[in-house]
Amino acid sequence: MNSFPFISGLSPEETLKLQEAVLLNTAAALAEDIGPGDLTASLLPAGLKARARVISREAAVLCGKAWFEACFHALDTEAVIRWQVQEGEAIQPDQLLCDIEGNARALLSAERPALNFLQTLSGTATITRHYADAIQGTGTVVMDTRKTLPGLRLAQKYAVRAGGGANQRTGLFDGILIKENHILAAGGIAQVLQAAFALDAGVPIQIEVENLDELNQALAAGARLVLLDNFGLDELRQAVALANGRAVLEASGNITLDNIRAVAETGVQRISVGSLTKHMRAVDLSMRVVTL
């Protein structure tokens, strides 16, 4: 079974990185919570078995099953988790998401880190689904940024995909995004693009522009992927006409659920929204344990 169904076309190396991220994320979360030992869980008999049920307190999009499972299996390799919903599925208030059977101490120790991951990643997937639904039928995609929670970039970018969005570059190593300070330091748009092309790094090269004149310069210098920073709707329409298919255009800056459809209808192919991963709100989930 594919643990990450919303990231398709990954190479074995990329899949391995995501799997490693799950283990690193969960190990760090368990270490900071349990430390040298869970004193409260130690009040229970060591061999006691228990069953737990996880339910949703609100409507959301479920995401983060791999991280959730890893928390429990790190403490009890024989824990059994039975899911009632699929990754990326819409869930409703009071819906049963899964039940778990295993060592009672392990279930209680893993509860908070496991729920933290499931709540956080479901929050990212949920807000992304709202944005993706808002532009449905326009042909435009909503994308994330590098404005992620520290240490959870791969996890949140996966959650964006689960919510129906698309991923920008992962970091500074797998894509070039030339911004205002890069342009100033390099001496201009033409100069910085020439330097980027000369790298021949085999990664996407994108340049950010702040007005139509800069867009003209970028197109003349061979830009094929352009970020339109804080353009108004009229400027976006003019930019689409100016590019005339020569470059993929991405709108960014002050994008909200209230205006994203209007932005998409200008004809831009991509819209990046930092709040997908920066301003997300964790989904309210609950776990209840009963001894067997």
C-alpha positions as CSV (number, residue, x, y, z in Angstrom):
1,M,0.0,0.0,0.0
2,N,1.2,3.5,-0.8
3,S,1.7,5.4,2.4
4,F,1.8,8.7,0.6
5,P,-1.0,8.4,-2.1
6,F,-1.0,12.1,-2.9
7,I,2.6,12.4,-4.0
8,S,2.7,10.6,-7.4
9,G,5.6,10.3,-9.7
10,L,8.2,10.3,-6.9
11,S,11.6,8.7,-7.5
12,P,12.7,6.0,-5.1
13,E,15.1,8.6,-3.6
14,E,12.2,11.1,-3.0
15,T,10.0,8.5,-1.5
16,L,12.8,7.5,0.8
17,K,13.2,11.1,1.9
18,L,9.5,11.3,2.8
19,Q,9.7,8.0,4.7
20,E,12.7,9.3,6.6
21,A,10.9,12.5,7.4
22,V,8.1,10.5,9.0
23,L,10.6,8.7,11.3
24,L,12.6,11.9,12.1
25,N,9.5,14.0,12.8
26,T,8.0,11.3,15.1
27,A,11.2,10.5,16.9
28,A,11.7,14.2,17.7
29,A,8.1,14.6,18.8
30,L,8.2,11.6,21.1
31,A,11.6,12.6,22.5
32,E,10.4,16.1,23.5
33,D,7.2,14.8,25.0
34,I,8.4,11.6,26.8
35,G,12.0,12.6,27.6
36,P,13.5,10.0,30.0
37,G,10.1,8.4,30.6
38,D,6.3,9.0,30.8
39,L,5.7,9.2,34.6
40,T,2.0,9.2,34.3
41,A,1.7,6.2,32.0
42,S,4.0,4.3,34.5
43,L,1.1,4.3,37.0
44,L,-0.5,1.6,34.8
45,P,0.5,-2.1,34.9
46,A,3.3,-2.8,32.4
47,G,1.5,-5.5,30.5
48,L,-2.0,-3.9,30.4
49,K,-3.7,-3.9,27.0
50,A,-6.1,-1.2,25.9
51,R,-8.2,-0.1,23.0
52,A,-8.5,3.5,21.8
53,R,-10.9,5.3,19.5
54,V,-10.1,8.5,17.6
55,I,-13.0,10.7,16.5
56,S,-13.3,14.1,14.8
57,R,-14.9,17.0,16.5
58,E,-15.3,19.0,13.3
59,A,-15.6,18.8,9.6
60,A,-12.1,18.5,7.9
61,V,-9.9,16.7,5.5
62,L,-8.0,13.8,7.0
63,C,-4.2,13.8,6.5
64,G,-1.2,12.5,8.4
65,K,-1.9,8.8,8.8
66,A,1.8,7.7,8.3
67,W,3.0,10.1,11.1
68,F,0.1,9.0,13.4
69,E,0.9,5.4,12.9
70,A,4.6,5.9,13.4
71,C,4.2,7.4,16.8
72,F,2.3,4.3,18.1
73,H,4.5,1.8,16.4
74,A,7.6,3.4,17.8
75,L,6.4,2.5,21.3
76,D,4.5,-0.7,20.5
77,T,5.5,-2.5,17.4
78,E,2.5,-4.8,17.7
79,A,-0.1,-2.0,18.0
80,V,-3.0,-2.5,15.6
81,I,-4.6,0.5,13.9
82,R,-7.8,0.1,12.0
83,W,-8.7,3.1,9.9
84,Q,-12.3,3.8,9.0
85,V,-11.5,6.7,6.6
86,Q,-9.0,7.2,3.8
87,E,-6.2,9.7,3.6
88,G,-7.6,12.9,2.0
89,E,-11.2,12.0,2.7
90,A,-13.6,14.6,4.0
91,I,-14.6,13.8,7.6
92,Q,-17.5,15.1,9.7
93,P,-18.0,15.9,13.4
94,D,-18.2,12.9,15.7
95,Q,-17.0,10.6,13.0
96,L,-14.9,7.6,14.0
97,L,-11.6,7.8,12.3
98,C,-9.8,4.7,13.6
99,D,-9.5,2.4,16.6
100,I,-6.2,1.2,18.1
101,E,-5.3,-1.8,20.1
102,G,-2.0,-2.2,22.0
103,N,-0.1,-1.8,25.2
104,A,-1.9,0.7,27.4
105,R,1.2,2.6,28.4
106,A,2.3,2.9,24.8
107,L,-1.1,4.2,23.7
108,L,-1.2,6.9,26.3
109,S,2.4,8.0,25.8
110,A,2.0,8.2,22.0
111,E,-1.5,9.9,22.1
112,R,-0.5,13.5,22.1
113,P,2.4,13.4,19.6
114,A,0.3,11.2,17.2
115,L,-2.7,13.5,17.5
116,N,-0.6,16.6,17.0
117,F,0.6,15.3,13.7
118,L,-2.9,14.2,12.6
119,Q,-4.5,17.5,13.7
120,T,-1.8,19.7,12.1
121,L,-1.5,17.9,8.8
122,S,-5.3,17.6,8.6
123,G,-5.4,21.4,9.2
124,T,-3.1,22.0,6.3
125,A,-5.0,19.7,4.0
126,T,-8.4,21.2,5.0
127,I,-7.5,24.8,4.3
128,T,-5.9,23.7,1.0
129,R,-9.1,22.0,0.0
130,H,-11.0,25.2,0.6
131,Y,-8.6,27.1,-1.7
132,A,-8.6,24.3,-4.3
133,D,-12.4,24.2,-4.3
134,A,-12.6,27.9,-4.7
135,I,-10.8,27.8,-8.1
136,Q,-12.2,24.6,-9.4
137,G,-12.9,24.6,-13.1
138,T,-10.5,27.6,-13.8
139,G,-7.5,25.4,-14.8
140,T,-5.4,27.3,-12.2
141,V,-3.6,25.4,-9.5
142,V,-3.0,26.5,-5.9
143,M,0.5,26.0,-4.6
144,D,2.3,26.2,-1.3
145,T,5.5,28.1,-0.4
146,R,8.5,27.6,1.9
147,K,6.6,29.3,4.7
148,T,6.2,26.1,6.6
149,L,6.5,25.0,10.3
150,P,10.2,24.4,11.1
151,G,11.0,20.7,10.7
152,L,7.7,19.8,9.1
153,R,8.2,21.0,5.5
154,L,7.9,17.6,3.8
155,A,5.0,16.7,6.0
156,Q,3.1,19.9,5.3
157,K,3.8,19.8,1.6
158,Y,2.4,16.3,1.5
159,A,-0.7,17.6,3.3
160,V,-1.1,20.3,0.6
161,R,-1.2,17.6,-2.0
162,A,-3.8,15.7,0.1
163,G,-5.9,18.8,0.1
164,G,-5.8,19.2,-3.7
165,G,-3.0,21.7,-4.0
166,A,0.4,21.5,-5.7
167,N,4.0,21.9,-4.4
168,Q,6.4,24.6,-5.1
169,R,10.1,23.8,-4.7
170,T,11.0,22.0,-1.4
171,G,13.9,24.2,-0.6
172,L,16.8,26.3,-1.9
173,F,18.4,23.2,-3.4
174,D,15.7,22.0,-5.9
175,G,14.6,25.2,-7.6
176,I,15.7,28.7,-8.3
177,L,13.5,31.6,-7.3
178,I,15.0,34.9,-8.1
179,K,13.7,37.7,-5.9
180,E,14.2,41.4,-5.6
181,N,17.4,41.2,-3.5
182,H,18.9,38.7,-6.0
183,I,18.1,41.0,-8.9
184,L,19.6,44.0,-7.1
185,A,22.8,42.2,-6.1
186,A,23.3,40.7,-9.6
187,G,22.9,44.1,-11.3
188,G,19.5,43.5,-13.0
189,I,17.0,41.1,-14.4
190,A,18.9,40.2,-17.5
191,Q,22.1,39.6,-15.6
192,V,20.6,37.5,-12.9
193,L,18.7,35.3,-15.4
194,Q,21.8,34.8,-17.5
195,A,23.7,33.7,-14.3
196,A,20.8,31.3,-13.5
197,F,20.8,29.8,-17.0
198,A,24.6,29.4,-16.9
199,L,24.3,27.2,-13.8
200,D,22.6,24.5,-15.8
201,A,21.4,23.1,-12.5
202,G,18.6,21.1,-14.0
203,V,16.0,22.7,-11.8
204,P,13.1,25.1,-12.5
205,I,14.1,28.8,-12.8
206,Q,11.6,31.3,-11.6
207,I,11.9,35.1,-11.3
208,E,9.7,37.4,-9.3
209,V,8.6,40.7,-10.8
210,E,6.8,43.6,-9.3
211,N,5.4,45.4,-12.3
212,L,4.7,45.0,-16.0
213,D,8.0,46.7,-17.0
214,E,9.9,44.1,-15.0
215,L,7.8,41.4,-16.6
216,N,8.8,42.7,-20.0
217,Q,12.4,42.6,-19.1
218,A,12.1,39.1,-17.7
219,L,10.4,37.8,-20.9
220,A,13.0,39.5,-23.1
221,A,15.7,37.8,-21.1
222,G,14.2,34.3,-21.6
223,A,12.2,33.8,-18.4
224,R,9.7,30.9,-18.7
225,L,8.4,30.9,-15.2
226,V,7.5,34.2,-13.6
227,L,6.1,35.1,-10.2
228,L,3.8,38.2,-10.2
229,D,4.2,39.7,-6.8
230,N,1.2,41.7,-5.5
231,F,-0.3,42.5,-8.9
232,G,-3.8,43.9,-9.0
233,L,-6.5,42.1,-11.1
234,D,-6.1,44.5,-14.0
235,E,-2.3,44.1,-13.9
236,L,-2.7,40.3,-13.9
237,R,-4.9,40.4,-17.0
238,Q,-2.4,42.7,-18.7
239,A,0.5,40.3,-17.7
240,V,-1.3,37.3,-19.1
241,A,-1.9,39.2,-22.4
242,L,1.7,40.3,-22.4
243,A,3.2,36.9,-21.8
244,N,0.9,35.4,-24.4
245,G,1.9,31.9,-23.5
246,R,5.6,32.5,-23.5
247,A,5.9,31.9,-19.8
248,V,4.0,30.3,-17.0
249,L,2.6,33.0,-14.7
250,E,2.1,32.6,-11.0
251,A,0.3,35.1,-8.8
252,S,1.3,35.7,-5.2
253,G,0.7,38.1,-2.4
254,N,-2.4,38.9,-0.4
255,I,-4.3,36.0,-1.8
256,T,-7.4,35.0,0.3
257,L,-10.4,32.8,-0.1
258,D,-12.4,35.9,-0.9
259,N,-10.3,36.9,-4.0
260,I,-8.5,33.7,-5.2
261,R,-11.2,32.9,-7.8
262,A,-11.0,36.4,-9.3
263,V,-7.2,36.0,-9.4
264,A,-7.5,32.6,-11.2
265,E,-10.0,34.0,-13.7
266,T,-7.4,36.5,-14.9
267,G,-5.7,33.6,-16.7
268,V,-2.6,32.9,-14.5
269,Q,-1.7,29.3,-14.4
270,R,-0.6,29.1,-10.8
271,I,-1.4,30.9,-7.5
272,S,0.9,30.5,-4.4
273,V,-0.6,30.9,-1.0
274,G,1.7,31.1,2.0
275,S,-1.1,30.8,4.5
276,L,-1.7,27.1,3.5
277,T,1.2,26.2,5.7
278,K,1.8,29.3,7.7
279,H,-1.6,30.3,9.1
280,M,-3.2,26.9,9.3
281,R,-5.4,25.8,12.3
282,A,-5.1,22.3,13.7
283,V,-8.3,20.2,13.4
284,D,-10.0,19.2,16.6
285,L,-9.6,15.5,17.2
286,S,-10.1,13.4,20.3
287,M,-8.9,10.0,21.5
288,R,-10.5,7.9,24.2
289,V,-8.9,4.8,25.8
290,V,-10.6,1.8,27.4
291,T,-8.8,-1.2,28.9
292,L,-9.5,-4.6,27.3
